[in-house]
Amino acid sequence: MYTSTSSNKSPLKFFLMVFALNIPLWVIGTMVKVKGLPLDVPVTDFIAAFTPLIAACILVYKEEGTLGIKTLLKRIFDFSRIRQKIWYLPLILLMPIIYLVIYGVMQLFRLPLPVEVEIPFLKNAVISVAFFLLATGEEVGWSGYAVDALQERWSALTTAIIVGLVWAICHYPSIIQQGHGLIWILWATLGTVAMRILIVWLYNNTGKSVFVCILFHTIANIGRILFPKDQTHNPLFDYPDIHYSIIAIASVIVIFLWGSKTLARYRYRYT
């Protein structure tokens, strides 16, 4: 029977390969401008989203052959790993709740928010499918390849921070092209690492399901699209301190309740 292990995987090689695949796209992104894309990201970002998947497949092929790639890709829909169905609640509801809290805090501080919000459901349905595909391109690599290999060496929290920092750095060229400065980048780095902590937390509590990571990632991006904004004012971009600090607070709560070593040992579990 074939068994896949992570002991022969190299996170460092994976990270370096992701950067190597991204560098040409970052260069092209400075020359090709397409306006009106979701979240105002450079068009090359939609290609770059698949570099973690490509890097993981290349390395898995070298390490385990064709069978290893098939096993890796099957994890895209490995929802059968979710033994405790209660985890569907944070999987589906956590990010919408976080966005509601962000909106409430902005209201509390009387920050300018759009009054009329239009939600084109058909358009967003198409975007949702696209975001699922993009999240697949990222999470098969980040979660399906790197996380397990890192967790064999370090704690779940350290693993999440390492992957989160690399993930954040991969977004720096896009952030700079959007015109954001150093302070914005620092807040985005905090928020990206915090998001990775939440993803690793869900991953470790759902039988290490990559599908869970993909869906959570997708819901997070959809929430950013649906957050109230108008043509000139995007509160999530205008107030990164509020946006990302609330995600960071959520990750701190998770660390406190589930522990930094595994992010899977609930502090108040009855024995």
C-alpha positions in Angstrom: 0.0 0.0 0.0 1.3 3.4 -0.9 1.9 5.8 2.0 3.0 9.4 1.6 5.3 10.9 4.3 6.5 14.4 4.8 9.9 13.4 6.2 11.6 13.7 2.8 10.0 17.0 1.9 12.1 20.2 1.8 10.2 23.3 2.8 13.2 25.4 2.0 13.4 24.1 -1.6 9.6 24.7 -1.9 9.9 28.3 -0.8 12.8 29.0 -3.1 11.0 27.4 -6.0 7.9 29.5 -5.3 10.0 32.7 -5.3 11.8 31.5 -8.5 8.5 31.0 -10.3 7.1 34.3 -9.0 10.0 36.6 -10.0 9.2 36.7 -13.8 5.5 37.3 -12.9 6.5 40.2 -10.6 8.5 41.7 -13.4 5.7 41.3 -16.0 3.3 42.7 -13.5 5.1 46.1 -13.5 4.7 46.3 -17.2 1.1 45.0 -17.7 -1.7 47.1 -16.2 -5.3 45.9 -16.2 -7.8 47.9 -14.3 -11.1 46.8 -12.7 -9.8 43.4 -11.4 -11.1 42.1 -8.0 -9.3 43.8 -5.1 -7.4 45.9 -7.6 -4.5 43.3 -7.8 -2.1 43.1 -10.8 -3.3 40.6 -13.4 -0.2 38.5 -12.9 -1.3 37.8 -9.3 -3.9 35.4 -10.7 -1.2 33.4 -12.3 1.1 33.7 -9.3 -1.6 32.1 -7.2 -0.7 28.7 -8.8 3.0 28.9 -8.2 2.8 27.1 -4.8 0.8 24.3 -6.6 3.3 24.1 -9.4 6.3 24.1 -7.0 4.7 21.4 -4.8 4.0 19.2 -7.9 7.5 19.5 -9.2 9.1 18.6 -5.8 6.6 15.8 -5.1 7.3 14.3 -8.5 11.1 14.3 -7.8 10.5 12.8 -4.3 7.6 10.4 -4.9 6.9 10.2 -8.6 3.6 10.4 -10.4 1.7 8.6 -7.7 2.8 11.3 -5.2 1.3 14.0 -7.4 -2.0 12.1 -7.7 -2.1 11.7 -3.9 -1.4 15.4 -3.5 -4.1 16.5 -6.0 -6.7 14.2 -4.4 -6.4 16.3 -1.2 -8.1 19.2 -3.0 -11.4 17.5 -2.1 -10.4 15.5 1.0 -13.4 16.7 3.1 -13.8 13.1 4.2 -11.0 13.8 6.7 -13.4 16.1 8.6 -14.5 13.7 11.3 -16.0 16.3 13.7 -18.6 18.1 11.6 -18.7 20.9 14.2 -15.6 22.3 12.5 -17.8 23.3 9.6 -19.1 26.2 11.8 -15.8 28.1 12.1 -14.8 27.1 8.6 -17.8 28.8 7.1 -18.7 31.4 9.7 -15.5 32.7 11.2 -14.4 35.0 8.4 -17.9 36.5 7.9 -18.0 37.2 11.7 -14.6 38.8 11.6 -15.7 41.1 8.7 -18.9 42.0 10.7 -16.7 42.9 13.7 -14.4 45.0 11.4 -17.5 46.8 10.1 -18.8 47.3 13.6 -15.6 48.8 14.8 -15.5 51.2 11.9 -19.0 52.2 12.7 -18.1 52.7 16.3 -15.2 55.0 15.4 -17.5 56.8 12.9 -15.2 56.1 10.0 -16.7 56.8 6.6 -18.5 53.8 5.1 -20.6 53.5 2.0 -24.3 54.0 2.6 -25.6 52.1 -0.4 -24.2 48.7 -1.1 -24.9 46.8 -4.3 -24.2 43.1 -4.5 -24.2 41.6 -8.0 -25.0 38.0 -7.0 -24.4 36.5 -10.5 -21.0 38.2 -10.9 -20.0 37.3 -7.4 -21.0 33.6 -8.0 -18.5 33.5 -10.9 -15.9 35.3 -8.8 -16.4 32.7 -6.0 -15.6 29.9 -8.3 -12.5 31.7 -9.5 -11.4 32.4 -6.0 -11.8 28.7 -5.1 -9.5 27.8 -8.0 -7.0 30.5 -7.0 -7.1 29.3 -3.3 -6.6 25.7 -4.6 -3.4 26.9 -6.4 -2.1 28.3 -3.1 -3.2 25.9 -0.5 -2.2 22.7 -2.2 1.3 24.1 -1.9 1.3 26.0 1.4 -0.9 23.5 3.3 -0.6 20.3 1.3 3.2 20.4 1.0 4.9 22.8 3.4 2.9 22.7 6.6 3.3 19.0 7.4 7.0 19.0 6.7 7.5 22.0 8.9 5.3 20.6 11.7 7.7 17.6 11.9 10.4 20.0 13.0 8.6 22.8 14.8 5.4 23.6 16.6 2.2 24.4 14.8 2.5 28.1 15.7 6.1 28.4 14.4 5.0 26.6 11.3 2.2 29.0 10.7 4.4 32.0 11.3 7.1 30.7 8.8 4.5 30.0 6.1 2.7 33.2 6.9 5.8 35.3 6.5 6.7 33.7 3.2 3.1 34.1 2.0 3.2 37.7 3.0 6.5 38.4 1.2 5.0 36.9 -2.0 2.4 39.6 -1.8 4.8 42.5 -1.3 5.3 43.2 -5.1 1.5 43.3 -5.6 1.0 45.6 -2.6 3.7 48.0 -3.7 2.2 48.1 -7.2 -1.1 49.1 -5.7 0.6 52.1 -4.2 0.7 51.1 -0.5 3.6 52.2 1.7 5.7 50.6 4.4 3.2 51.0 7.3 0.5 49.3 5.1 2.9 46.5 4.3 3.6 45.9 8.0 -0.1 45.7 8.9 -0.6 43.4 5.9 2.2 41.2 7.1 0.6 40.9 10.5 -2.7 40.1 9.0 -1.3 37.5 6.6 0.6 35.7 9.4 -2.6 35.8 11.5 -4.6 34.3 8.6 -2.1 31.5 8.3 -2.4 30.8 12.0 -6.2 30.4 11.6 -5.7 28.2 8.5 -3.2 25.9 10.3 -5.6 25.8 13.3 -8.4 24.6 11.1 -6.1 22.2 9.2 -4.9 20.5 12.3 -8.4 20.1 13.8 -10.0 18.7 10.7 -7.8 15.7 10.0 -5.3 17.8 8.1 -7.8 18.6 5.3 -6.5 20.7 2.5 -10.0 21.2 1.3 -10.8 23.0 4.5 -7.8 25.4 3.9 -9.0 26.0 0.4 -12.6 26.8 1.4 -11.6 29.0 4.3 -9.2 30.9 2.0 -11.9 31.3 -0.6 -14.5 32.6 2.0 -11.9 35.1 3.3 -11.4 36.5 -0.2 -15.1 36.6 -1.0 -15.7 38.5 2.2 -13.1 41.1 1.0 -15.0 41.5 -2.2 -18.4 41.8 -0.5 -17.2 44.2 2.2 -19.1 47.6 1.8 -17.2 49.9 -0.5 -17.7 52.3 -3.4 -15.8 53.3 -6.5 -13.3 55.5 -4.6 -13.4 54.3 -1.0 -12.5 50.8 0.2 -12.5 50.7 4.0 -10.4 47.5 4.2 -7.6 49.2 2.2 -8.1 52.6 3.9 -7.9 51.2 7.5 -5.5 48.3 7.4 -4.8 48.8 11.2 -8.4 47.9 12.0 -8.8 45.2 9.4 -5.6 43.3 10.1 -5.5 43.8 13.9 -8.9 42.2 14.3 -7.8 39.2 12.4 -4.7 39.1 14.6 -6.8 39.2 17.7 -8.8 36.3 16.4 -5.5 34.3 15.9 -4.3 35.2 19.4 -7.6 33.9 20.9 -7.0 30.6 18.9 -3.5 30.3 20.2 -4.6 30.9 23.8 -7.5 28.3 23.6 -5.8 25.6 21.5 -2.1 26.0 22.5 0.8 26.9 20.4 2.4 23.5 20.1 -0.4 21.8 18.0 -3.2 24.5 17.8 -5.4 21.4 18.4 -5.6 20.9 22.1 -8.5 22.8 23.5 -7.6 24.3 26.9 -11.0 23.7 28.5 -11.8 20.3 27.0 -13.6 18.0 29.5 -11.7 14.8 30.4 
